Amino acid sequence: MNWTISSFSQVSDQLVAEAQAFAQELSDLVASVVVGVVDPFEVIVSDPHVIVRQRPADAGIVMSANGIDALRLFVSFRCTWDSRGQYLAVNESKIQVSPHGSSEPLYRYDYDAECDGNVPAAHINVHGHRDDFVFALMTASRQHRGKARESWIRKGRVPSLATFHLPVGGHRFRPSLEDVLEVTIREFDIDAVPGWEDVVRTGRMRWREKQLRAAVRDDPASAAEVLRSLGFEVTAPEELPALRVERTGAL
C-alpha cells in the first residue's frame, strides 16, 4: 500500500503507524462491502494531524445499484493523539454521499471535536433536494428497501424523502431529548427560559451516564480493559457476561 507521507513532518512515526493501521481497517471494510475496484485509503501528514481519506480524493468511491453507477462515497478523518497521548483519536470526520456525476452531497455526517457548541459536535447535514433523493431512491435494485419501493412505484406511489432513514447511534448512543431541544432552540432561535443551557446540559449528562452504564453491561470486557489501562484494579467474575452483539452491532 502506498502512503503519502512527508519526510519533513514533525508528526511522530508512531502516530503515522497508528493512522496507517486505521487506514488499512477502512480499506478492508470498504473493499469487503462495495462492489467493484476500490483503491486503498491513504494517509497524509498535515501537522499536527494526520489525514486518513479515500482514494481517489476528488472522485470518491463509486457505489453501484443494479450494476449502474449510482452514488459516490467520500470519507475523511483528521486524527491525532487522544488527551492521554496513548490512542489514535478522530479530531474531525466527514462522511459524504453524493449522486454519481455530481459534486453536491445528498447527505453528510460531520464530526468536529473543536466545535464551538453552536452546532452539535456530531451531526447530519441533508444537502440534497427532495427530488435528488427521490431519483436516487428510485434507482435502487430489488434488494433491501429497494424491493419495497419498487412495489410502491407499481402502485403509483413515488418514494419520498420521508422514507429515507439516517442512523443516529443505535441502541446506546442515540440522541436524547435534550439534544433535540438544544438544536431546535439554537437553529430556529426559539424563546427559552433563562438558564436553559444548564438544565439541558445536566439532563444530557444524566442521559449519557445511563447509556454509558448500559453500554458497559453490553460489553463488560472492553469496559474492564479500559479501566485497567487507567490504573483501576478490575477482577473478572468466574463467568464473564457475554458480549451483547444484538445491541453493540445493531444499526
C-alpha positions as CSV (number, residue, x, y, z in Angstrom):
1,M,0.0,0.0,0.0
2,N,1.3,3.5,-0.9
3,W,1.2,6.2,1.7
4,T,1.6,9.9,1.1
5,I,3.9,10.9,4.0
6,S,6.2,13.9,4.0
7,S,9.7,13.3,5.3
8,F,9.7,16.8,6.8
9,S,6.8,16.2,9.1
10,Q,7.0,16.7,12.9
11,V,4.3,14.1,13.4
12,S,5.7,11.1,15.2
13,D,6.3,7.8,13.4
14,Q,4.1,6.1,15.9
15,L,1.1,8.3,15.1
16,V,1.6,7.7,11.4
17,A,1.8,4.0,12.1
18,E,-1.5,4.1,14.0
19,A,-3.1,6.1,11.2
20,Q,-1.8,3.5,8.6
21,A,-3.4,0.7,10.6
22,F,-6.7,2.7,10.8
23,A,-6.5,3.3,7.0
24,Q,-6.0,-0.4,6.4
25,E,-9.1,-1.2,8.5
26,L,-11.1,1.2,6.4
27,S,-9.7,-0.2,3.2
28,D,-10.5,-3.7,4.2
29,L,-14.0,-2.7,5.3
30,V,-15.0,-0.9,2.1
31,A,-13.3,-3.5,-0.2
32,S,-15.3,-6.2,1.5
33,V,-18.6,-4.3,1.1
34,V,-18.6,-2.2,-2.0
35,V,-18.8,-4.0,-5.4
36,G,-16.0,-3.1,-7.8
37,V,-12.4,-2.0,-7.6
38,V,-11.8,0.1,-4.5
39,D,-8.5,1.9,-4.0
40,P,-7.0,1.7,-0.5
41,F,-7.3,4.6,1.8
42,E,-4.3,6.9,2.1
43,V,-2.6,8.7,4.9
44,I,-1.4,12.3,4.5
45,V,0.5,14.2,7.2
46,S,-0.8,17.6,7.9
47,D,1.0,18.8,11.0
48,P,0.0,18.4,13.8
49,H,-2.6,15.9,12.4
50,V,-2.7,13.0,10.0
51,I,-5.5,12.8,7.4
52,V,-6.9,9.4,6.5
53,R,-9.1,9.5,3.4
54,Q,-10.5,7.5,0.5
55,R,-8.8,7.5,-2.9
56,P,-9.2,9.0,-5.4
57,A,-9.7,12.0,-3.2
58,D,-11.6,14.1,-5.8
59,A,-13.7,11.3,-7.3
60,G,-14.8,9.3,-4.3
61,I,-15.7,5.6,-4.1
62,V,-18.2,4.6,-6.7
63,M,-21.2,2.7,-5.5
64,S,-23.5,1.0,-8.0
65,A,-27.2,0.0,-7.9
66,N,-28.3,-2.8,-10.1
67,G,-25.0,-2.6,-11.9
68,I,-25.3,1.1,-12.7
69,D,-23.1,3.7,-11.0
70,A,-25.4,5.5,-8.6
71,L,-23.6,7.1,-5.7
72,R,-20.2,8.3,-4.7
73,L,-18.8,8.0,-1.1
74,F,-16.3,10.5,0.3
75,V,-14.6,9.8,3.6
76,S,-12.0,11.8,5.5
77,F,-10.7,11.6,9.1
78,R,-8.4,14.1,10.7
79,C,-6.6,12.3,13.5
80,T,-4.2,13.0,16.4
81,W,-3.4,11.5,19.8
82,D,-6.1,11.3,22.4
83,S,-5.8,13.5,25.6
84,R,-3.5,10.9,27.2
85,G,-1.3,10.6,24.2
86,Q,-1.9,6.8,24.0
87,Y,-4.5,6.2,21.3
88,L,-5.3,7.5,17.9
89,A,-8.3,9.9,18.2
90,V,-10.5,11.3,15.5
91,N,-10.4,15.1,15.7
92,E,-12.7,15.7,12.7
93,S,-14.5,13.5,10.3
94,K,-16.6,13.9,7.1
95,I,-18.5,11.1,5.5
96,Q,-20.4,12.3,2.4
97,V,-22.7,10.5,-0.1
98,S,-23.3,12.2,-3.4
99,P,-25.2,11.2,-6.6
100,H,-22.8,9.8,-9.2
101,G,-21.8,12.6,-11.6
102,S,-22.4,15.4,-9.1
103,S,-20.1,17.1,-6.6
104,E,-23.1,18.1,-4.4
105,P,-23.8,15.8,-1.4
106,L,-27.1,14.2,-0.8
107,Y,-26.2,14.0,2.9
108,R,-23.2,14.2,5.1
109,Y,-22.2,13.1,8.5
110,D,-19.8,15.5,10.2
111,Y,-17.9,15.5,13.5
112,D,-15.7,18.2,14.9
113,A,-14.1,17.8,18.3
114,E,-13.3,21.5,18.4
115,C,-16.7,22.8,17.5
116,D,-17.8,26.0,19.4
117,G,-21.1,24.5,20.7
118,N,-23.4,26.4,18.4
119,V,-23.8,23.2,16.4
120,P,-23.6,19.6,17.6
121,A,-20.2,18.2,17.6
122,A,-21.6,15.2,15.6
123,H,-24.4,16.0,13.2
124,I,-26.0,15.2,9.9
125,N,-26.5,17.7,7.1
126,V,-29.1,16.9,4.4
127,H,-28.0,18.8,1.3
128,G,-30.0,17.1,-1.4
129,H,-33.3,18.5,-2.6
130,R,-36.3,16.2,-2.2
131,D,-36.2,15.4,-6.0
132,D,-32.5,14.4,-5.7
133,F,-33.3,11.9,-3.0
134,V,-36.4,10.5,-4.9
135,F,-34.3,10.0,-8.1
136,A,-31.6,8.2,-6.1
137,L,-34.1,6.0,-4.2
138,M,-35.8,5.0,-7.5
139,T,-32.5,3.7,-8.9
140,A,-32.4,1.1,-6.1
141,S,-32.3,-2.5,-7.2
142,R,-34.6,-5.3,-6.0
143,Q,-32.8,-5.7,-2.7
144,H,-33.4,-4.5,0.9
145,R,-35.6,-1.4,0.8
146,G,-35.5,-1.2,-2.9
147,K,-37.8,-4.1,-3.3
148,A,-40.5,-2.3,-1.2
149,R,-40.1,0.9,-3.2
150,E,-40.4,-1.0,-6.5
151,S,-43.8,-2.2,-5.2
152,W,-44.8,1.3,-4.3
153,I,-43.9,2.5,-7.8
154,R,-46.0,-0.2,-9.4
155,K,-49.0,1.0,-7.3
156,G,-48.4,4.6,-8.5
157,R,-46.6,5.8,-5.3
158,V,-43.3,7.7,-5.6
159,P,-40.7,7.3,-2.8
160,S,-40.3,10.4,-0.7
161,L,-37.6,11.8,1.4
162,A,-39.5,10.7,4.5
163,T,-38.9,7.1,3.6
164,F,-35.1,7.5,4.0
165,H,-33.7,6.5,7.4
166,L,-30.5,8.0,8.7
167,P,-28.9,6.1,11.6
168,V,-28.0,8.2,14.6
169,G,-26.1,6.0,17.1
170,G,-28.0,2.8,17.6
171,H,-29.4,1.5,20.9
172,R,-26.9,3.1,23.2
173,F,-25.6,6.3,21.5
174,R,-28.8,7.8,20.0
175,P,-29.6,11.5,20.6
176,S,-31.5,12.5,23.7
177,L,-34.5,14.8,24.1
178,E,-32.0,17.4,25.4
179,D,-30.1,17.2,22.1
180,V,-33.3,17.9,20.1
181,L,-34.4,20.7,22.4
182,E,-31.0,22.5,22.2
183,V,-30.6,22.2,18.4
184,T,-34.1,23.4,17.9
185,I,-33.6,26.4,20.1
186,R,-30.3,27.3,18.5
187,E,-31.2,26.7,14.9
188,F,-34.7,28.4,15.0
189,D,-33.9,31.0,17.7
190,I,-36.7,29.6,19.8
191,D,-37.5,31.5,23.0
192,A,-36.3,29.7,26.1
193,V,-36.4,30.1,29.8
194,P,-33.2,31.8,31.2
195,G,-30.7,29.3,32.4
196,W,-32.0,26.6,29.9
197,E,-28.5,25.7,28.8
198,D,-27.5,24.4,32.3
199,V,-30.7,22.4,32.5
200,V,-30.2,20.8,29.1
201,R,-26.5,20.1,29.9
202,T,-27.4,18.5,33.2
203,G,-30.1,16.4,31.6
204,R,-27.8,15.3,28.8
205,M,-25.1,14.2,31.3
206,R,-27.7,12.2,33.2
207,W,-28.9,10.6,30.0
208,R,-25.4,9.7,28.8
209,E,-24.4,8.3,32.1
210,K,-27.4,5.9,32.0
211,Q,-26.5,5.0,28.4
212,L,-22.8,4.5,29.3
213,R,-23.8,2.2,32.1
214,A,-26.0,0.2,29.7
215,A,-23.1,0.1,27.1
216,V,-20.8,-1.3,29.8
217,R,-23.3,-4.0,30.5
218,D,-23.4,-4.8,26.8
219,D,-19.6,-5.1,26.6
220,P,-18.1,-5.5,30.1
221,A,-14.8,-7.0,28.8
222,S,-14.0,-3.8,26.8
223,A,-15.0,-1.6,29.8
224,A,-12.7,-3.6,32.1
225,E,-9.8,-3.3,29.7
226,V,-10.2,0.5,29.6
227,L,-10.4,0.7,33.4
228,R,-7.3,-1.3,33.8
229,S,-5.4,1.0,31.3
230,L,-6.4,3.9,33.6
231,G,-4.9,2.2,36.6
232,F,-8.1,0.6,38.1
233,E,-7.9,-2.9,39.5
234,V,-10.7,-4.9,37.9
235,T,-11.3,-8.5,38.9
236,A,-13.4,-10.5,36.4
237,P,-16.1,-12.8,37.7
238,E,-15.8,-16.6,37.2
239,E,-18.3,-16.3,34.4
240,L,-17.9,-13.2,32.4
241,P,-21.2,-11.8,30.9
242,A,-21.3,-12.4,27.1
243,L,-20.9,-9.5,24.6
244,R,-24.4,-8.4,23.5
245,V,-23.8,-8.4,19.8
246,E,-27.5,-7.7,19.2
247,R,-27.0,-4.3,20.9
248,T,-23.4,-3.3,20.1
249,G,-23.6,-4.4,16.5
250,A,-27.1,-3.2,15.6
251,L,-27.7,-0.3,13.2
